[in-house]
Amino acid sequence: MNELRKYAAIGGAIAIIACWPFATGKIGEAIFKDGIASYHNSIIEVESVSYDRGYLSSTAQSRVHVIDKGLSEELEYAGYPTEVIINHDISHGLFSVSSVSTFDTTSETSEFIKGLTLTTESQLTGTTELLLSSKDTNFMTEDLQAQGVEKLFLAASQVSAVIEKDGQFNVSYQLPKTEIRLDNQSEMIIDNVAGQSAGHYVGDIFIGEANVSIEKMLLNDIESQINNEVKGLKYTSSNHLTEVKDKAEDNTFTSQNVLTLAEVNTDAGVLKEGTFDISFEDLNYDALIKLVPLLQDQELDNDKIQQLMLSFDLLAAKGFKVNINQFSAEVLGSKVDSSIKLALPAGTARASQNADKLVQTLEGKTELVIAKKLVDETPELRMQMDELLINEFAVEEGDNYRLSATIANGQIELLNGQKMPLFMLLGFLSYLR
C-alpha cells in the first residue's frame, strides 16, 4: 500500500510537470492580452491581431499604429510608416514565459524598424525583463537627399528594462553614436548617450529618479562658420510625491533637476564646469495632474482653455516654489555664480484673472557673484558693472562683485535699499547673462 502511494505521488508530480506548460502558456496569453488591453495613449494604439497557443510554445502578432492625426500626416509626408506589425515567438517555461519579437512594416524606408529585436521574460510573480536592440542604420531617403542631407546614421543601440507587477520599473539605454551630415559638410555628431530611469507613473507624472549623459557632442555649421563642442553633459532628475494622510487634495509634487557640463568650446571662448540646478517645489498634485495633459494637448478649444486656467488657479491657490539653486560656470578662466529663488505663498485666489495680486504676493531673492578678472577682461561687462557700482546696485567683495535683490510686495529691493517695481527685475537679470 505504501509503495502504491509512492508511485501515485511520483505519477502526480510527473502529471503536474507535464501539464504545467499548458498553465504557463495560458498565463502568458493572459499577460499578453491584458497588457495590450490596458495600454492607453493619445498618440499610438496597440492591438492584438492573433494568438496561437501551443504546448511548449506559442506565436502571436500585434499591431502598433499612430492615431494622432498630426503626427501621422508628418510621418507619411516624410515617407515613414504609421503602423508596425510585431511578430512574437513565445516559449513556456516552468516558472516563466519568454518571447522574441521582431518588427515588420510595408514601408521600404523602415530598415531601422525591421532591425529591431525585443526579447522578454515574464515571471509568474509578475516581473518582466526586456531588452530592445537595434542594428546600425542609415535613415537616408530620397526626400532627405533632395533636402541636402548626406548622412543620417544611428549606431546599434539597446534599451533594457525590468517592470514589476505594481508598475515600478527600471529602464536603461545606450546609444553609442548618432551622426547627421549635410552635403555642404555641416554636421552634428553625438557620442555615447547613456541613461537610466527608476520609478513609476502616477497618472501622467513620473515619480522617481532619472539620469542621462552624453560623452561628446559636435556641432559644425559651415555656412555660419559656427563650431561648437560639448563634453561631459549630464542631466539628473528626481521627482517626489509627498502624500498627506486622509487629505489627498493636499498631496504635493517636487522636482529637482540638475544639468552639468564639463566643457563647452565655442568660437566665443571656453566654458567649464557649468551647472544649472532648478527645482519646482510643493506643487499641488491634483492641479498638476490636470494641468500636464492640457499643456501637452496640441489642440486647445475653449473648454480645455477654461480647464487649464482652473488648474493653474488651483496650483497658485495652494502655493509653490521655483528655485534656480545654482547657475554657475567658469568663463574665460573666471567663476560666475548666480541663484534665483521665488515663492508664491498659498492663498492667491483666481490667479489667472488677477495678475496684479499674483505679482504682489510673489516673494524671493536673486543673487549674482562674478569675478573681477572676468569683468576686467570683458569691456561690455566692465561698462555695465561701473554703472551698477556708481548706483550702489553692486558691491565689491574680495576678488568678486556681488549683485543682490529681494522681492516682496510687488517690489525689488536692491543692496542700497532702493526699491523698484517687480517688472524691472527682467532688466536686473540681464546682468546675469
ChimeraX attribute file (.defattr): number of C-alpha atoms within 10 A of each C-alpha:
attribute: neighborCount
match mode: 1-to-1
recipient: residues
	/A:1	6
	/A:2	7
	/A:3	8
	/A:4	9
	/A:5	10
	/A:6	11
	/A:7	12
	/A:8	12
	/A:9	12
	/A:10	12
	/A:11	12
	/A:12	12
	/A:13	12
	/A:14	12
	/A:15	11
	/A:16	12
	/A:17	12
	/A:18	12
	/A:19	13
	/A:20	18
	/A:21	22
	/A:22	19
	/A:23	16
	/A:24	23
	/A:25	24
	/A:26	18
	/A:27	16
	/A:28	24
	/A:29	20
	/A:30	12
	/A:31	16
	/A:32	15
	/A:33	15
	/A:34	12
	/A:35	13
	/A:36	16
	/A:37	12
	/A:38	8
	/A:39	11
	/A:40	10
	/A:41	10
	/A:42	9
	/A:43	13
	/A:44	16
	/A:45	16
	/A:46	20
	/A:47	16
	/A:48	17
	/A:49	12
	/A:50	14
	/A:51	15
	/A:52	11
	/A:53	18
	/A:54	15
	/A:55	16
	/A:56	16
	/A:57	19
	/A:58	19
	/A:59	18
	/A:60	19
	/A:61	18
	/A:62	20
	/A:63	18
	/A:64	15
	/A:65	16
	/A:66	20
	/A:67	15
	/A:68	14
	/A:69	9
	/A:70	11
	/A:71	14
	/A:72	18
	/A:73	14
	/A:74	12
	/A:75	13
	/A:76	11
	/A:77	11
	/A:78	13
	/A:79	17
	/A:80	17
	/A:81	19
	/A:82	19
	/A:83	19
	/A:84	20
	/A:85	20
	/A:86	20
	/A:87	19
	/A:88	21
	/A:89	15
	/A:90	25
	/A:91	22
	/A:92	25
	/A:93	19
	/A:94	17
	/A:95	13
	/A:96	20
	/A:97	25
	/A:98	20
	/A:99	22
	/A:100	18
	/A:101	19
	/A:102	19
	/A:103	21
	/A:104	18
	/A:105	17
	/A:106	11
	/A:107	15
	/A:108	11
	/A:109	18
	/A:110	18
	/A:111	18
	/A:112	17
	/A:113	19
	/A:114	20
	/A:115	16
	/A:116	18
	/A:117	17
	/A:118	19
	/A:119	18
	/A:120	18
	/A:121	20
	/A:122	22
	/A:123	18
	/A:124	16
	/A:125	10
	/A:126	13
	/A:127	17
	/A:128	19
	/A:129	18
	/A:130	19
	/A:131	18
	/A:132	18
	/A:133	17
	/A:134	20
	/A:135	17
	/A:136	14
	/A:137	18
	/A:138	17
	/A:139	15
	/A:140	14
	/A:141	18
	/A:142	12
	/A:143	12
	/A:144	16
	/A:145	13
	/A:146	9
	/A:147	11
	/A:148	14
	/A:149	20
	/A:150	19
	/A:151	19
	/A:152	18
	/A:153	17
	/A:154	20
	/A:155	17
	/A:156	18
	/A:157	19
	/A:158	19
	/A:159	18
	/A:160	18
	/A:161	19
	/A:162	18
	/A:163	19
	/A:164	17
	/A:165	12
	/A:166	9
	/A:167	12
	/A:168	15
	/A:169	19
	/A:170	18
	/A:171	18
	/A:172	18
	/A:173	19
	/A:174	18
	/A:175	19
	/A:176	17
	/A:177	18
	/A:178	19
	/A:179	17
	/A:180	19
	/A:181	17
	/A:182	18
	/A:183	12
	/A:184	12
	/A:185	16
	/A:186	19
	/A:187	20
	/A:188	18
	/A:189	16
	/A:190	20
	/A:191	18
	/A:192	17
	/A:193	20
	/A:194	18
	/A:195	19
	/A:196	18
	/A:197	21
	/A:198	19
	/A:199	19
	/A:200	18
	/A:201	12
	/A:202	11
	/A:203	11
	/A:204	11
	/A:205	16
	/A:206	18
	/A:207	22
	/A:208	19
	/A:209	18
	/A:210	20
	/A:211	18
	/A:212	18
	/A:213	21
	/A:214	20
	/A:215	16
	/A:216	19
	/A:217	21
	/A:218	17
	/A:219	17
	/A:220	17
	/A:221	15
	/A:222	13
	/A:223	9
	/A:224	8
	/A:225	10
	/A:226	13
	/A:227	16
	/A:228	18
	/A:229	18
	/A:230	20
	/A:231	18
	/A:232	15
	/A:233	21
	/A:234	19
	/A:235	18
	/A:236	18
	/A:237	19
	/A:238	19
	/A:239	19
	/A:240	17
	/A:241	19
	/A:242	15
	/A:243	14
	/A:244	11
	/A:245	9
	/A:246	8
	/A:247	8
	/A:248	13
	/A:249	13
	/A:250	17
	/A:251	18
	/A:252	21
	/A:253	22
	/A:254	20
	/A:255	20
	/A:256	17
	/A:257	18
	/A:258	19
	/A:259	18
	/A:260	20
	/A:261	20
	/A:262	17
	/A:263	19
	/A:264	21
	/A:265	15
	/A:266	14
	/A:267	10
	/A:268	10
	/A:269	11
	/A:270	15
	/A:271	20
	/A:272	21
	/A:273	16
	/A:274	21
	/A:275	21
	/A:276	18
	/A:277	19
	/A:278	21
	/A:279	19
	/A:280	18
	/A:281	19
	/A:282	21
	/A:283	24
	/A:284	26
	/A:285	23
	/A:286	17
	/A:287	22
	/A:288	19
	/A:289	16
	/A:290	17
	/A:291	19
	/A:292	15
	/A:293	14
	/A:294	17
	/A:295	13
	/A:296	9
	/A:297	11
	/A:298	9
	/A:299	9
	/A:300	14
	/A:301	10
	/A:302	8
	/A:303	8
	/A:304	14
	/A:305	14
	/A:306	12
	/A:307	16
	/A:308	20
	/A:309	16
	/A:310	18
	/A:311	22
	/A:312	20
	/A:313	20
	/A:314	24
	/A:315	24
	/A:316	23
	/A:317	20
	/A:318	21
	/A:319	19
	/A:320	20
	/A:321	18
	/A:322	19
	/A:323	19
	/A:324	18
	/A:325	19
	/A:326	18
	/A:327	20
	/A:328	21
	/A:329	22
	/A:330	18
	/A:331	18
	/A:332	15
	/A:333	14
	/A:334	17
	/A:335	20
	/A:336	20
	/A:337	18
	/A:338	21
	/A:339	20
	/A:340	20
	/A:341	19
	/A:342	18
	/A:343	19
	/A:344	21
	/A:345	16
	/A:346	14
	/A:347	14
	/A:348	22
	/A:349	16
	/A:350	17
	/A:351	20
	/A:352	17
	/A:353	11
	/A:354	12
	/A:355	12
	/A:356	10
	/A:357	16
	/A:358	21
	/A:359	19
	/A:360	17
	/A:361	18
	/A:362	20
	/A:363	19
	/A:364	17
	/A:365	17
	/A:366	22
	/A:367	17
	/A:368	21
	/A:369	22
	/A:370	22
	/A:371	21
	/A:372	20
	/A:373	14
	/A:374	19
	/A:375	19
	/A:376	13
	/A:377	12
	/A:378	12
	/A:379	11
	/A:380	10
	/A:381	15
	/A:382	15
	/A:383	12
	/A:384	12
	/A:385	21
	/A:386	13
	/A:387	13
	/A:388	16
	/A:389	15
	/A:390	10
	/A:391	12
	/A:392	15
	/A:393	20
	/A:394	22
	/A:395	19
	/A:396	14
	/A:397	12
	/A:398	9
	/A:399	10
	/A:400	18
	/A:401	18
	/A:402	20
	/A:403	24
	/A:404	21
	/A:405	23
	/A:406	19
	/A:407	25
	/A:408	17
	/A:409	14
	/A:410	18
	/A:411	21
	/A:412	24
	/A:413	18
	/A:414	19
	/A:415	15
	/A:416	13
	/A:417	12
	/A:418	13
	/A:419	15
	/A:420	14
	/A:421	15
	/A:422	19
	/A:423	12
	/A:424	11
	/A:425	15
	/A:426	9
	/A:427	10
	/A:428	18
	/A:429	14
	/A:430	8
	/A:431	13
	/A:432	16
	/A:433	7
